[in-house]
C-alpha cells in the first residue's frame, strides 16, 4: 500500500473526530489551525493527568462523589 493510500485510509477512519489515538504511535490532533491544535493537545494531556490522579488517589476520588 502506498503512502497516499495509507493517508486516505487514515482520513476516512478519523472521520469528523478532533483527536485520534494511534496504537503504538501517540495522538493525532486535527484542527483548522495550529493554535486550535495546540489547545486540543494541551487539553487532552490535562484531562489524562486529572484522570490518572483520580484513579491513583482513592481519597480524591471519594471527595468528588
MOPAC internal coordinates of N, CA, C and O (Angstrom, degrees):
PM7 1SCF
backbone

  N    0.0000 0     0.00 0     0.00 0    0    0    0
  C    1.4494 1     0.00 0     0.00 0    1    0    0
  C    1.5280 1   107.93 1     0.00 0    2    1    0
  O    1.2310 1   119.92 1   -48.12 1    3    2    1
  N    1.3218 1   117.75 1   131.88 1    3    2    1
  C    1.4578 1   122.22 1  -179.45 1    5    3    2
  C    1.5142 1   112.41 1   -79.41 1    6    5    3
  O    1.2310 1   120.85 1   -11.19 1    7    6    5
  N    1.3214 1   115.98 1   168.81 1    7    6    5
  C    1.4654 1   121.06 1  -179.07 1    9    7    6
  C    1.5247 1   111.96 1   -61.14 1   10    9    7
  O    1.2310 1   120.03 1   139.93 1   11   10    9
  N    1.3331 1   117.54 1   -40.07 1   11   10    9
  C    1.4599 1   120.66 1  -179.18 1   13   11   10
  C    1.5258 1   110.57 1   -64.73 1   14   13   11
  O    1.2310 1   120.35 1   138.29 1   15   14   13
  N    1.3168 1   116.94 1   -41.71 1   15   14   13
  C    1.4604 1   120.55 1   178.76 1   17   15   14
  C    1.5217 1   110.74 1   -64.34 1   18   17   15
  O    1.2310 1   120.37 1   140.34 1   19   18   17
  N    1.3309 1   116.89 1   -39.66 1   19   18   17
  C    1.4641 1   120.77 1   177.97 1   21   19   18
  C    1.5243 1   110.93 1   -65.34 1   22   21   19
  O    1.2310 1   120.65 1   139.29 1   23   22   21
  N    1.3218 1   116.36 1   -40.71 1   23   22   21
  C    1.4667 1   120.25 1   178.59 1   25   23   22
  C    1.5248 1   110.82 1   -63.89 1   26   25   23
  O    1.2310 1   120.25 1   136.29 1   27   26   25
  N    1.3156 1   117.12 1   -43.71 1   27   26   25
  C    1.4637 1   120.93 1   179.04 1   29   27   26
  C    1.5224 1   111.12 1   -63.62 1   30   29   27
  O    1.2310 1   120.42 1   141.73 1   31   30   29
  N    1.3158 1   116.80 1   -38.27 1   31   30   29
  C    1.4684 1   121.30 1   177.89 1   33   31   30
  C    1.5282 1   110.24 1   -65.12 1   34   33   31
  O    1.2310 1   120.34 1   138.78 1   35   34   33
  N    1.3256 1   116.96 1   -41.22 1   35   34   33
  C    1.4666 1   121.24 1   179.41 1   37   35   34
  C    1.5225 1   110.80 1   -64.67 1   38   37   35
  O    1.2310 1   120.19 1   136.70 1   39   38   37
  N    1.3250 1   117.25 1   -43.30 1   39   38   37
  C    1.4703 1   121.24 1   179.17 1   41   39   38
  C    1.5193 1   110.08 1   -61.98 1   42   41   39
  O    1.2310 1   120.14 1   137.18 1   43   42   41
  N    1.3132 1   117.34 1   -42.82 1   43   42   41
  C    1.4640 1   120.94 1   179.78 1   45   43   42
  C    1.5345 1   110.71 1   -64.79 1   46   45   43
  O    1.2310 1   120.34 1   140.53 1   47   46   45
  N    1.3208 1   116.95 1   -39.47 1   47   46   45
  C    1.4649 1   121.12 1  -178.31 1   49   47   46
  C    1.5263 1   111.64 1   -68.32 1   50   49   47
  O    1.2310 1   120.22 1   142.80 1   51   50   49
  N    1.3182 1   117.19 1   -37.20 1   51   50   49
  C    1.4628 1   121.18 1  -178.68 1   53   51   50
  C    1.5299 1   111.01 1   -71.94 1   54   53   51
  O    1.2310 1   120.25 1   142.13 1   55   54   53
  N    1.3161 1   117.13 1   -37.87 1   55   54   53
  C    1.4633 1   120.47 1   179.00 1   57   55   54
  C    1.5148 1   111.41 1    61.94 1   58   57   55
  O    1.2310 1   120.38 1    52.00 1   59   58   57
  N    1.3326 1   116.88 1  -128.00 1   59   58   57
  C    1.4613 1   122.56 1  -177.80 1   61   59   58
  C    1.5349 1   113.35 1   -93.99 1   62   61   59
  O    1.2310 1   120.36 1  -173.64 1   63   62   61
  N    1.3175 1   116.92 1     6.36 1   63   62   61
  C    1.4665 1   120.45 1  -177.08 1   65   63   62
  C    1.5297 1   111.23 1   -66.10 1   66   65   63
  O    1.2310 1   121.00 1   -25.95 1   67   66   65
  N    1.3174 1   115.69 1   154.05 1   67   66   65
  C    1.4613 1   121.71 1   177.32 1   69   67   66
  C    1.5213 1   111.81 1   -94.62 1   70   69   67
  O    1.2310 1   120.88 1   158.30 1   71   70   69
  N    1.3315 1   115.93 1   -21.70 1   71   70   69
  C    1.4583 1   122.17 1  -178.88 1   73   71   70
  C    1.5220 1   109.46 1  -138.44 1   74   73   71
  O    1.2310 1   121.17 1   -30.43 1   75   74   73
  N    1.3161 1   115.37 1   149.57 1   75   74   73
  C    1.4577 1   120.18 1   173.66 1   77   75   74
  C    1.5265 1   107.95 1  -138.01 1   78   77   75
  O    1.2310 1   120.64 1   -48.02 1   79   78   77
  N    1.3180 1   116.39 1   131.98 1   79   78   77
  C    1.4593 1   121.62 1   174.61 1   81   79   78
  C    1.5190 1   107.60 1   -92.53 1   82   81   79
  O    1.2310 1   120.59 1   -60.52 1   83   82   81
  N    1.3196 1   116.47 1   119.48 1   83   82   81
  C    1.4520 1   121.60 1  -176.40 1   85   83   82
  C    1.5204 1   109.11 1  -102.25 1   86   85   83
  O    1.2310 1   120.49 1   -62.96 1   87   86   85
  N    1.3093 1   116.67 1   117.04 1   87   86   85
  C    1.4621 1   121.20 1  -177.91 1   89   87   86
  C    1.5322 1   110.11 1   -55.27 1   90   89   87
  O    1.2310 1   121.06 1   -51.92 1   91   90   89
  N    1.3218 1   115.57 1   128.08 1   91   90   89
  C    1.4655 1   123.35 1   178.90 1   93   91   90
  C    1.5265 1   113.90 1    63.61 1   94   93   91
  O    1.2310 1   119.61 1  -163.93 1   95   94   93
  N    1.3219 1   118.35 1    16.07 1   95   94   93
  C    1.4645 1   120.84 1  -179.89 1   97   95   94
  C    1.5199 1   113.24 1  -132.09 1   98   97   95
  O    1.2310 1   119.38 1   146.30 1   99   98   97
  N    1.3126 1   118.80 1   -33.70 1   99   98   97
  C    1.4576 1   120.58 1  -178.21 1  101   99   98
  C    1.5140 1   112.07 1   123.08 1  102  101   99
  O    1.2310 1   121.14 1    35.61 1  103  102  101
  N    1.3117 1   115.43 1  -144.39 1  103  102  101
  C    1.4551 1   121.92 1  -173.97 1  105  103  102
  C    1.5243 1   109.78 1  -116.88 1  106  105  103
  O    1.2310 1   121.33 1   -40.26 1  107  106  105
  N    1.3165 1   115.06 1   139.74 1  107  106  105
  C    1.4598 1   122.07 1   171.86 1  109  107  106
  C    1.5199 1   106.64 1  -109.47 1  110  109  107
  O    1.2310 1   120.40 1   -60.48 1  111  110  109
  N    1.3302 1   116.85 1   119.52 1  111  110  109
  C    1.4586 1   122.31 1  -179.12 1  113  111  110
  C    1.5206 1   108.26 1  -106.69 1  114  113  111
  O    1.2310 1   120.72 1   -53.43 1  115  114  113
  N    1.3244 1   116.23 1   126.57 1  115  114  113
  C    1.4589 1   121.42 1  -179.52 1  117  115  114
  C    1.5212 1   109.81 1  -111.04 1  118  117  115
  O    1.2310 1   120.59 1   -42.66 1  119  118  117
  N    1.3218 1   116.48 1   137.34 1  119  118  117
  C    1.4641 1   121.14 1  -178.89 1  121  119  118
  C    1.5216 1   109.45 1  -162.19 1  122  121  119
  O    1.2310 1   121.69 1   -10.27 1  123  122  121
  N    1.3237 1   114.37 1   169.73 1  123  122  121
  C    1.4569 1   120.65 1   178.48 1  125  123  122
  C    1.5252 1   112.90 1   -79.74 1  126  125  123
  O    1.2310 1   120.86 1   158.31 1  127  126  125
  N    1.3516 1   115.96 1   -21.69 1  127  126  125
  C    1.4617 1   119.27 1  -179.72 1  129  127  126
  C    1.5296 1   109.09 1  -153.98 1  130  129  127
  O    1.2310 1   120.60 1   -10.06 1  131  130  129
  N    1.3230 1   116.45 1   169.94 1  131  130  129
  C    1.4597 1   120.93 1  -175.03 1  133  131  130
  C    1.5294 1   112.08 1   -67.23 1  134  133  131
  O    1.2310 1   120.04 1   145.53 1  135  134  133
  N    1.3064 1   117.53 1   -34.47 1  135  134  133
  C    1.4676 1   120.52 1   179.10 1  137  135  134
  C    1.5307 1   110.76 1   -62.90 1  138  137  135
  O    1.2310 1   120.49 1   134.76 1  139  138  137
  N    1.3226 1   116.66 1   -45.24 1  139  138  137
  C    1.4548 1   121.56 1   179.27 1  141  139  138
  C    1.5314 1   110.50 1   -66.05 1  142  141  139
  O    1.2310 1   120.19 1   139.80 1  143  142  141
  N    1.3280 1   117.25 1   -40.20 1  143  142  141
  C    1.4653 1   120.84 1   178.07 1  145  143  142
  C    1.5275 1   110.60 1   -62.89 1  146  145  143
  O    1.2310 1   120.55 1   137.55 1  147  146  145
  N    1.3252 1   116.55 1   -42.45 1  147  146  145
  C    1.4657 1   120.65 1   178.98 1  149  147  146
  C    1.5214 1   111.02 1   -62.80 1  150  149  147
  O    1.2310 1   120.31 1   134.77 1  151  150  149
  N    1.3224 1   117.02 1   -45.23 1  151  150  149
  C    1.4657 1   120.85 1   179.13 1  153  151  150
  C    1.5306 1   110.56 1   -60.08 1  154  153  151
  O    1.2310 1   120.29 1   136.94 1  155  154  153
  N    1.3120 1   117.04 1   -43.06 1  155  154  153
  C    1.4721 1   119.85 1   178.98 1  157  155  154
  C    1.5170 1   111.60 1   -64.48 1  158  157  155
  O    1.2310 1   120.23 1   139.26 1  159  158  157
  N    1.3245 1   117.17 1   -40.74 1  159  158  157
  C    1.4623 1   120.82 1  -179.97 1  161  159  158
  C    1.5286 1   110.95 1   -66.13 1  162  161  159
  O    1.2310 1   120.32 1   136.00 1  163  162  161
  N    1.3261 1   116.99 1   -44.00 1  163  162  161
  C    1.4647 1   121.25 1   179.11 1  165  163  162
  C    1.5260 1   110.48 1   -64.81 1  166  165  163
  O    1.2310 1   120.37 1   138.84 1  167  166  165
  N    1.3245 1   116.89 1   -41.16 1  167  166  165
  C    1.4614 1   121.15 1   178.86 1  169  167  166
  C    1.5265 1   110.79 1   -63.35 1  170  169  167
  O    1.2310 1   120.19 1   137.07 1  171  170  169
  N    1.3175 1   117.23 1   -42.93 1  171  170  169
  C    1.4640 1   120.67 1   177.96 1  173  171  170
  C    1.5234 1   110.56 1   -60.91 1  174  173  171
  O    1.2310 1   120.17 1   135.66 1  175  174  173
  N    1.3181 1   117.29 1   -44.34 1  175  174  173
  C    1.4648 1   121.58 1   179.40 1  177  175  174
  C    1.5228 1   110.85 1   -62.39 1  178  177  175
  O    1.2310 1   120.26 1   137.18 1  179  178  177
  N    1.3366 1   117.10 1   -42.82 1  179  178  177
  C    1.4682 1   121.10 1   179.28 1  181  179  178
  C    1.5231 1   110.80 1   -63.71 1  182  181  179
  O    1.2310 1   120.37 1   134.32 1  183  182  181
  N    1.3251 1   116.90 1   -45.68 1  183  182  181
  C    1.4681 1   120.30 1   179.99 1  185  183  182
  C    1.5278 1   111.11 1   -62.09 1  186  185  183
  O    1.2310 1   120.24 1   140.28 1  187  186  185
  N    1.3248 1   117.14 1   -39.72 1  187  186  185
  C    1.4675 1   120.47 1   178.59 1  189  187  186
  C    1.5271 1   110.68 1   -63.88 1  190  189  187
  O    1.2310 1   120.53 1   139.13 1  191  190  189
  N    1.3283 1   116.59 1   -40.87 1  191  190  189
  C    1.4619 1   120.81 1   179.58 1  193  191  190
  C    1.5307 1   110.68 1   -64.56 1  194  193  191
  O    1.2310 1   120.14 1   135.32 1  195  194  193
  N    1.3201 1   117.33 1   -44.68 1  195  194  193
  C    1.4635 1   121.35 1   179.84 1  197  195  194
  C    1.5257 1   110.02 1   -62.39 1  198  197  195
  O    1.2310 1   120.40 1   134.40 1  199  198  197
  N    1.3218 1   116.85 1   -45.60 1  199  198  197
  C    1.4702 1   119.85 1  -179.52 1  201  199  198
  C    1.5237 1   111.42 1   -63.37 1  202  201  199
  O    1.2310 1   120.37 1   142.70 1  203  202  201
  N    1.3244 1   116.90 1   -37.30 1  203  202  201
  C    1.4662 1   120.68 1   177.85 1  205  203  202
  C    1.5213 1   110.18 1   -63.93 1  206  205  203
  O    1.2310 1   120.23 1   134.77 1  207  206  205
  N    1.3355 1   117.16 1   -45.23 1  207  206  205
  C    1.4662 1   120.96 1   179.00 1  209  207  206
  C    1.5256 1   111.06 1   -61.37 1  210  209  207
  O    1.2310 1   120.56 1   138.16 1  211  210  209
  N    1.3181 1   116.54 1   -41.84 1  211  210  209
  C    1.4689 1   119.87 1   178.86 1  213  211  210
  C    1.5196 1   111.45 1   -63.62 1  214  213  211
  O    1.2310 1   121.10 1   141.55 1  215  214  213
  N    1.3173 1   115.50 1   -38.45 1  215  214  213
  C    1.4582 1   119.50 1  -178.90 1  217  215  214
  C    1.5223 1   111.19 1   -69.15 1  218  217  215
  O    1.2310 1   120.21 1   144.26 1  219  218  217
  N    1.3314 1   117.21 1   -35.74 1  219  218  217
  C    1.4619 1   121.21 1  -175.32 1  221  219  218
  C    1.5226 1   113.82 1   -86.22 1  222  221  219
  O    1.2310 1   119.56 1   161.24 1  223  222  221
  N    1.3187 1   118.44 1   -18.76 1  223  222  221
  C    1.4630 1   121.64 1  -175.04 1  225  223  222
  C    1.5351 1   110.55 1  -117.15 1  226  225  223
  O    1.2310 1   119.91 1   -85.21 1  227  226  225
  N    1.3263 1   117.77 1    94.79 1  227  226  225
  C    1.4619 1   120.93 1  -178.49 1  229  227  226
  C    1.5331 1   113.00 1   -57.97 1  230  229  227
  O    1.2310 1   119.65 1   143.80 1  231  230  229
  N    1.3279 1   118.27 1   -36.20 1  231  230  229
  C    1.4664 1   120.78 1  -179.72 1  233  231  230
  C    1.5312 1   110.48 1   -65.51 1  234  233  231
  O    1.2310 1   120.46 1   138.09 1  235  234  233
  N    1.3130 1   116.72 1   -41.91 1  235  234  233
  C    1.4582 1   120.60 1   177.84 1  237  235  234
  C    1.5262 1   110.31 1   -64.67 1  238  237  235
  O    1.2310 1   120.93 1   136.88 1  239  238  237
  N    1.3111 1   115.84 1   -43.12 1  239  238  237
  C    1.4659 1   120.69 1   178.84 1  241  239  238
  C    1.5188 1   110.63 1   -60.57 1  242  241  239
  O    1.2310 1   119.89 1   137.61 1  243  242  241
  N    1.3345 1   117.81 1   -42.39 1  243  242  241
  C    1.4607 1   122.52 1  -179.38 1  245  243  242
  C    1.5339 1   111.12 1   -67.77 1  246  245  243
  O    1.2310 1   120.18 1   148.38 1  247  246  245
  N    1.3184 1   117.25 1   -31.62 1  247  246  245
  C    1.4579 1   120.23 1  -176.32 1  249  247  246
  C    1.5160 1   113.68 1   -71.20 1  250  249  247
  O    1.2310 1   120.23 1   160.73 1  251  250  249
  N    1.3202 1   117.17 1   -19.27 1  251  250  249
  C    1.4709 1   119.31 1   179.79 1  253  251  250
  C    1.5146 1   112.01 1  -103.03 1  254  253  251
  O    1.2310 1   120.80 1  -177.97 1  255  254  253
  N    1.3071 1   116.08 1     2.03 1  255  254  253
  C    1.4569 1   119.31 1   173.01 1  257  255  254
  C    1.4664 1   113.04 1    96.69 1  258  257  255
  O    1.2310 1   120.10 1   180.00 1  259  258  257

